[in-house]
Amino acid sequence: MTRKPADTYSPLYFLAALGAGGLSVTFFMYLMFWVPHPGRPVPIFEDIFAAFTNGPAALQAGIVIAVIGIAAMTFLNVKYLLWNYSALARFQKTEAYKALRNSNGETTLLAAPLATAMTVNALFIVGLVFVPGLWTIIEYLFPLALVAFGVLGVWALRLIGDFLGRVLSEGGVFDVTSHNSFAQLLPAFALAMIGVGFSAPAAMSLMPATVAISLVISTFFAIAALVYTVVALITAFGSMLQHGTAREAGPTLMVIVPIVTILSILFLRQAHGLHTTFQTHDNAGATMVWLSQMIALQVLFLMLGLTVLRRQGYFSDFVFGSKTSPGSYALVCPGVAFSVLLHFFVNKGLVAAGVIAQFGALYWGITAIALASQILMILLVLRLNKQHFSEAPAPSAVAAE
């Protein structure tokens, strides 16, 4: 009987759904920044239809690519999310699951609320793009979105509470020697993703109460994500200096990149809500500098991660070779996140500050980097999906802890 790597289940396979969902956002960036949407923070079906009907051929082509990309990647996102729920339900009945709940790898369970929050965001994008008249009832949808993310937030906090309650109340149950990666940042990633979901009404709602609730709760999750990130980074880096980086968990060295993108979007949404609802004043120049700082932070961690992965021969073994690890899907998130934030840097930073002209040569030169990163991640997702869900390998999948 032939077996697929995914038959040896790990909760990290939720990252397969997460990566596809993130790619749907990269396609939405085309519409967000290339399609005019006056009076609204995001483009909707009517804006997209008008631009496709009356716009130039290049814009029409971009819209077609974006719409197809959003539909295809959201389909993969939902497909692999449902597969993971089914596989996780079976996994929870095994002894391997009990062992996971009593190891460092317990935090991999946070991949479930993380991927689910991404799916909620992706489906919201699908609604904006494909559903006519959605904006007329948008204020009624925001409370439902807040409830949905509230459920995910409680789920994530309970998982984190179980883990921290166990390791902080019982001595010697956390294996510091296997803490030699950034795998323990997964809870921070999940908190940030839930937080950015909570921040959406702040940027889009016209109801002061809805905006205020969005601002307060998204701030809680942003602060929680930041605190967890700092603690996990410091403790993990010390272990890595002593023991080296765990090979199968090497891709986690770049998990800071998606956390930075998610929190940056969260704070941009909050700033927009404060400006439109509470009449605070933002500064285009300051936003440009701040976004450049976030990009710089991402580039530094990309350089660190790629250096270690290259020295360890990770790509030759786990991406292009015969070995498999569900942690390989963590490679998708940094490329997707860098592409998305670069779009924001170009449009909300450089263009908004008047540094470059929209759709000029320099604009497309920088945007090309974002598009190249997006294309590479699409190819990587297709490669990993084939590797883990289609082929029958000799070795078993290895789970990162």
C-alpha positions in Angstrom: 0.0 0.0 0.0 1.4 3.4 -1.0 1.4 6.2 1.6 1.6 9.9 1.4 3.7 12.0 3.8 0.5 13.6 5.0 -0.6 10.2 6.2 1.8 10.8 9.1 -0.1 13.7 10.5 1.1 16.8 12.3 -0.9 19.9 13.2 1.7 21.8 11.1 -0.2 20.7 8.1 -2.6 23.5 8.9 0.1 25.7 7.4 -0.8 24.2 4.0 -4.2 25.9 4.3 -2.6 29.0 5.8 -0.2 29.5 2.9 -2.9 29.2 0.3 -5.0 31.7 2.2 -2.1 34.1 2.3 -1.6 33.8 -1.4 -5.2 34.9 -2.0 -4.3 38.1 -0.1 -1.4 38.7 -2.5 -3.8 38.6 -5.4 -6.1 41.0 -3.6 -3.3 43.5 -3.4 -3.7 44.0 -7.2 -7.3 45.1 -6.6 -6.5 47.0 -3.5 -3.9 49.3 -5.0 -4.7 49.3 -8.8 -8.5 49.5 -8.8 -9.9 53.0 -7.9 -12.3 52.7 -4.9 -13.2 56.3 -3.9 -14.9 56.7 -0.6 -14.1 53.2 0.6 -11.0 51.7 2.2 -11.2 48.6 0.1 -12.4 47.8 -3.5 -15.7 46.0 -3.8 -17.4 44.1 -6.6 -18.9 47.3 -8.1 -15.5 49.0 -8.2 -13.8 46.0 -9.8 -16.6 45.6 -12.4 -16.4 49.3 -13.3 -12.6 49.2 -13.6 -12.7 46.1 -15.8 -15.4 47.6 -18.0 -13.8 51.0 -18.5 -10.2 50.5 -17.7 -7.2 50.0 -20.0 -6.2 46.5 -21.2 -3.3 46.2 -18.7 -5.7 46.8 -15.7 -8.2 44.4 -17.2 -5.6 41.7 -17.4 -4.5 42.4 -13.8 -8.1 42.1 -12.6 -8.6 38.8 -14.4 -5.4 37.4 -12.9 -6.4 38.7 -9.4 -9.9 37.3 -9.6 -8.8 33.9 -10.8 -5.9 33.8 -8.2 -8.2 34.7 -5.3 -10.8 32.0 -6.3 -8.1 29.3 -6.8 -6.1 30.0 -3.6 -9.2 30.4 -1.4 -10.4 27.0 -2.8 -7.1 25.4 -1.8 -7.3 27.2 1.6 -10.7 25.8 2.4 -9.9 22.4 1.0 -6.8 21.9 3.1 -8.5 23.4 6.2 -11.3 20.9 6.0 -8.8 18.1 5.4 -6.9 19.2 8.5 -9.9 19.2 10.7 -10.7 15.7 9.6 -7.2 14.5 10.1 -6.8 16.3 13.4 -10.0 14.6 14.7 -8.5 11.2 13.9 -5.1 12.2 15.3 -6.7 13.2 18.7 -7.6 9.6 19.3 -4.0 8.4 19.1 -1.2 8.0 21.6 0.9 10.3 19.4 -1.5 13.1 20.2 -1.2 12.5 24.0 2.5 12.6 23.6 2.3 15.9 21.7 0.2 17.5 24.4 3.0 16.7 26.9 5.9 18.0 24.8 7.3 21.3 23.3 5.3 20.4 20.2 2.0 21.2 22.0 2.2 24.7 20.6 1.8 23.3 17.0 -1.9 23.0 17.8 -2.0 26.8 17.5 -1.7 26.2 13.7 -5.4 25.3 13.7 -6.9 28.6 15.0 -4.2 30.4 13.0 -5.2 28.8 9.7 -8.9 29.2 10.5 -8.5 32.9 11.1 -6.8 33.2 7.8 -9.7 31.4 6.2 -12.2 33.9 7.7 -10.1 36.7 6.3 -9.9 35.0 2.9 -13.7 34.5 2.7 -14.2 38.2 3.6 -12.0 39.0 0.5 -14.1 36.6 -1.6 -17.2 38.4 -0.4 -15.8 41.8 -1.4 -14.7 40.7 -4.8 -17.5 38.4 -5.9 -20.7 39.5 -4.1 -22.6 42.5 -5.6 -24.2 44.8 -3.1 -22.2 43.4 -0.1 -21.2 46.9 1.0 -24.8 47.9 1.6 -25.0 45.3 4.5 -21.4 45.5 5.6 -22.3 47.1 9.0 -24.4 44.1 9.9 -21.5 41.7 9.0 -19.0 43.4 11.3 -20.6 42.2 14.6 -20.7 38.6 13.1 -17.0 38.9 12.2 -16.1 40.1 15.7 -18.0 37.1 17.2 -16.2 34.7 14.8 -12.8 36.1 15.7 -13.8 36.1 19.4 -14.4 32.4 19.2 -11.0 31.9 17.5 -9.4 34.1 20.1 -10.8 32.1 23.0 -9.7 28.9 21.3 -6.2 30.2 20.8 -5.9 31.6 24.4 -7.1 28.3 25.9 -4.5 26.3 23.9 -1.8 28.8 25.0 -3.1 28.6 28.6 -2.9 24.8 28.6 0.7 24.9 27.4 2.0 27.7 29.6 0.0 26.4 32.6 1.7 23.0 32.2 5.3 24.2 31.6 5.3 27.1 34.1 3.6 25.2 36.9 5.6 22.0 36.6 9.4 22.1 36.6 11.4 20.3 34.0 8.6 19.6 31.6 9.9 22.0 28.9 12.8 20.7 26.9 15.1 23.6 26.5 17.6 21.7 24.3 14.9 21.2 21.7 13.9 24.9 21.9 16.6 25.7 19.3 14.3 27.2 16.7 11.6 29.8 16.4 8.9 27.2 16.4 7.6 28.5 19.7 6.5 31.7 17.9 3.5 29.9 16.4 1.3 31.1 19.3 2.3 34.7 18.6 1.6 34.2 14.9 -1.9 32.9 15.8 -2.6 35.8 18.2 -1.5 38.3 15.5 -3.7 36.8 12.9 -6.7 36.9 15.1 -5.8 40.5 16.1 -5.7 41.6 12.4 -9.1 40.1 11.9 -10.4 42.1 14.9 -8.9 45.3 13.4 -10.8 45.1 10.1 -14.0 46.9 11.4 -11.8 49.7 12.7 -10.8 50.5 9.2 -14.1 49.9 7.5 -17.0 50.6 9.8 -18.7 54.0 10.2 -20.2 53.1 13.5 -18.2 54.6 16.4 -19.1 51.8 18.8 -18.0 49.1 16.3 -14.8 50.9 15.6 -14.0 51.3 19.3 -14.6 47.7 20.1 -12.4 46.7 17.1 -9.7 49.0 18.3 -9.7 47.8 21.9 -9.8 44.1 21.2 -7.3 44.1 18.3 -4.9 46.1 20.6 -5.1 43.3 23.2 -4.2 40.6 20.7 -1.5 42.8 19.2 0.1 43.4 22.6 -0.2 39.7 23.5 1.5 38.7 20.2 4.3 41.2 20.7 5.0 40.0 24.3 4.9 36.4 23.3 7.2 37.1 20.3 9.8 38.9 22.4 9.9 36.1 25.1 10.0 33.3 22.6 12.7 35.0 20.5 15.0 35.6 23.4 14.7 32.1 24.9 15.0 30.4 21.6 18.0 32.4 20.4 20.0 31.4 23.5 19.2 27.7 22.8 20.2 28.0 19.2 23.5 29.6 20.0 24.2 26.6 22.3 22.8 23.8 20.3 22.5 25.1 16.7 19.2 25.3 14.8 17.0 22.3 14.7 17.2 21.2 11.0 13.5 20.3 10.5 12.4 23.6 12.2 14.8 25.8 10.2 12.0 27.6 8.3 10.7 29.0 11.6 13.7 31.3 11.6 11.7 33.5 9.2 8.3 33.4 11.0 9.0 36.9 12.2 8.3 38.0 8.6 4.6 37.2 8.6 4.1 38.4 12.2 5.6 41.8 11.1 3.3 42.0 8.1 0.1 41.1 10.1 0.8 43.5 12.9 1.7 46.2 10.4 -1.6 45.8 8.7 -3.3 45.8 12.1 -1.8 49.1 13.0 -2.5 50.6 9.6 -6.2 49.6 10.0 -6.3 51.1 13.5 -4.7 54.3 12.2 -7.3 54.6 9.5 -10.1 54.0 11.9 -8.8 56.6 14.3 -8.5 59.1 11.4 -12.0 58.5 9.9 -14.0 58.0 13.1 -12.1 59.9 15.8 -10.5 62.6 13.6 -6.9 61.9 14.5 -4.4 63.0 11.9 -1.9 60.6 10.3 1.4 61.6 8.6 2.3 60.1 5.2 6.0 60.7 5.8 6.0 59.0 9.2 4.0 56.1 7.8 6.6 55.7 5.0 9.5 55.6 7.5 7.7 53.2 9.7 6.9 50.8 6.9 10.5 51.0 5.7 11.6 49.9 9.2 9.2 47.0 9.1 10.6 46.0 5.7 14.1 46.3 7.0 13.2 44.0 9.9 11.8 41.4 7.5 14.8 41.5 5.2 17.1 40.9 8.2 15.2 37.8 9.3 14.9 36.6 5.7 18.7 36.9 5.4 19.2 35.0 8.7 16.8 32.2 7.8 18.0 31.7 4.3 21.6 31.7 5.4 21.0 28.9 8.0 18.8 26.9 5.6 21.4 27.1 2.9 24.2 26.0 5.2 22.0 23.1 6.5 21.1 22.0 2.9 17.4 22.3 3.8 16.1 23.1 0.3 18.0 20.2 -1.4 16.6 17.7 1.1 13.1 18.9 2.1 12.0 21.0 -1.0 13.8 19.6 -4.0 14.8 16.2 -2.5 13.0 13.1 -1.3 12.7 14.0 2.4 9.5 15.6 3.7 8.6 17.7 6.7 5.3 19.4 7.3 7.3 22.3 8.7 8.3 23.0 5.0 5.0 24.8 4.7 6.4 27.4 7.0 8.6 28.5 4.1 5.5 29.9 2.3 4.4 32.4 4.9 7.5 34.6 4.8 7.5 35.0 1.0 3.8 35.8 1.0 4.1 38.2 3.9 7.0 40.0 2.4 5.1 40.4 -0.9 2.1 41.8 0.8 3.9 44.3 3.0 6.0 45.5 0.0 2.8 46.4 -1.8 1.8 48.5 1.3 5.2 50.1 1.5 5.1 51.1 -2.2 1.5 52.4 -2.1 0.8 53.6 1.5 4.4 54.6 2.0 6.3 55.9 -1.1 3.3 56.9 -3.2 1.3 58.4 -0.4 4.3 60.5 0.7 4.8 61.7 -2.8 8.3 60.1 -3.2 7.4 58.2 -6.4 4.5 58.4 -8.9 1.9 55.7 -9.0 2.4 53.4 -12.0 5.7 55.0 -12.9 8.9 53.1 -13.7 10.2 53.1 -10.2 6.8 52.0 -8.9 6.8 49.0 -11.1 10.4 48.3 -10.4 9.8 47.8 -6.7 6.4 46.2 -7.2 8.1 43.6 -9.4 10.0 42.4 -6.3 6.6 41.8 -4.6 5.3 40.0 -7.7 8.4 37.8 -8.0 8.0 36.8 -4.3 4.4 35.9 -4.9 5.2 33.8 -8.0 7.9 31.9 -6.1 5.5 31.1 -3.3 2.8 29.9 -5.7 5.4 27.5 -7.2 6.5 26.5 -3.7 2.9 25.7 -2.7 2.3 23.6 -5.8 5.6 21.8 -5.2 4.9 21.1 -1.5 1.3 20.0 -2.2 2.5 17.5 -4.8 5.3 16.3 -2.4 3.0 15.8 0.6 -0.4 14.9 -0.8 0.3 13.1 -4.0 3.6 11.2 -4.0 4.3 8.1 -2.1 7.7 8.6 -0.5 10.0 6.1 1.2 10.6 8.1 4.4 8.0 9.3 6.9 7.3 13.0 7.4 9.2 14.6 10.2 7.4 17.0 12.5 9.1 20.2 13.7 8.9 20.9 17.5 
